[in-house]
């Protein structure tokens, strides 16, 4: 009898060891076979083995199977509950972990340090300080607060919830600090934007003779990235080299170094570190790719992405979304279509985040129909999906379509968030839908889940301002419960210029110059409003103030994609090899427009103190005209019906260029799609989709 008992016990332990091996090595298929074996051997109700099954399924990403095992258990202990909570958290469902924690309160099982730690982490993931504080209180009452595992989780949770003061208080009162504790606090400071404090803590670690590990160095490099402190970051790099730390073999630190150099704009150094990495991971690849893209070295970014695709690494959803985002920002239509095709074949391409990015890319490239079709075909849509479509329609001046999508979203039982409200209010303001703006703004103010931000009020000011209700817009700013931002006053000033209200414009302008006297944009806006009213002396005085202060506004820049290559132009740019031909074709277009349409330059958009001929010359070299000129030079004056030329600008398109492109679309019978800083303009047959309302 004893021999049989020993044999059963031995077999039970062998099954447990097998399941733990599967958990550690993520061997799902083998784990499923072990599960089948233990059922056949009569261990289906064994508490220990069921706990091991929950852990194995959860770690292998089969959380539904883990839940099924848990639900069938007749007996559960704290390990059972905690294993499933950990599984939910590891599989990205922090809410389910907290929900299970609440259910556990009705059972006989009492939470241990791992139960508390897991759900404190879940609160941090959700940025739910309220839940985290409640669990912290339970830890205090049950004596677990000073447990190192729990204490470290509390510091991490408060940091992720933006409660850095509470995190510091917990850190200061902990009786024993391990390296994990120090790391949690350094990471917390870096996350909360207090990177200088994080760097000071690094010195204290050394004073306490703790030996930094990979997580310490990673957090330190993040802090240096946040500060843009290339000097201190390179010191850390030097420290790693001098101490013989094998960072090139440590993918976490090597990736952090690449990211640090990229964010500090040192792509050469980032590339050197990247080349030294023995085992590259997707994070280091994506950091360098995005770094080159942000520096506008798209050729290098594309080459690296091509190499990544050829490597053995599985391109994940984050990298796909990021690369699609690059193509969206630069409106690279052909590359965007290629990566969409690649994403369809990639398992991560099914991620809702990737689909959202692709929809956004098509919208930013001006391809509304393709975006709408993909949105319609998405198997799962979240609030971001709907918001992307509403934003896209709004930027294309399709306010009614944006409102329709907002209504359908609610019928689909998706609750709008603050970004969704901002998207629909912006869409309404861009399309002159004043009644709809007021309706949705009222809904937002009555939505107890969301607090209106200054940006929401700014949309209402824009709507009222565009409708000519300037005093009403001003009253809204002065009565809102939030401190008015510089942007909201700029919105009102823009409306004053649109309606020629110089008196109110001067009043708003004085407020702006008091609040933000070193911003050249405010002086330019004030100068323009005086120029429109014919007050040239005041206009010149403001221009001289800008020069005297040494202020420089952001340079206007436009770009166009031709044969998969992007060409950038600044105002007055003469560096392009085809500059002479570009000017020739633009002059020819001006001649035809004068003859056929009676077009005259909008010289009020040029400088006053130059000759009329020079004014025309200065307007001809606006960046968007140069980009269009190159497209006409390269493709010829082909007048195929429906042919589209797409141009993109970093600032708002100017009034003269707007009139010029309208005329060009009429005489050439072409469609020009221009994306500027605020919206899309579709020029066709001498008309613009914005209705001259931008």
BELPENOR-V207043 format. One record per helix or strand of 2 or more residues. SS is the DSSP state (@ for helix, = for strand). FROM is the first residue (numbers start at 1). TO is the last residue. If there is no record, write none. Layout:
{{SS:FROM:TO} {SS:FROM:TO}}
This chain:
{{@:2:25} {@:28:40} {@:47:59} {@:63:72} {@:78:90} {@:94:104} {@:113:125} {@:129:142} {@:148:160} {@:164:173} {@:179:192} {@:195:207} {@:214:227} {@:230:242} {@:247:249} {@:251:263} {@:267:276} {@:282:294} {@:298:310} {@:317:329} {@:333:345} {@:347:350} {@:352:364} {@:368:377} {@:383:395} {@:399:411} {@:418:431} {@:434:446} {@:454:466} {@:470:479} {@:486:498} {@:502:515} {@:520:532} {@:536:549} {=:557:562} {=:565:570} {@:579:597} {@:603:605} {@:612:620} {@:623:635} {=:644:649} {@:655:668} {=:671:675} {=:680:684} {=:687:688}}
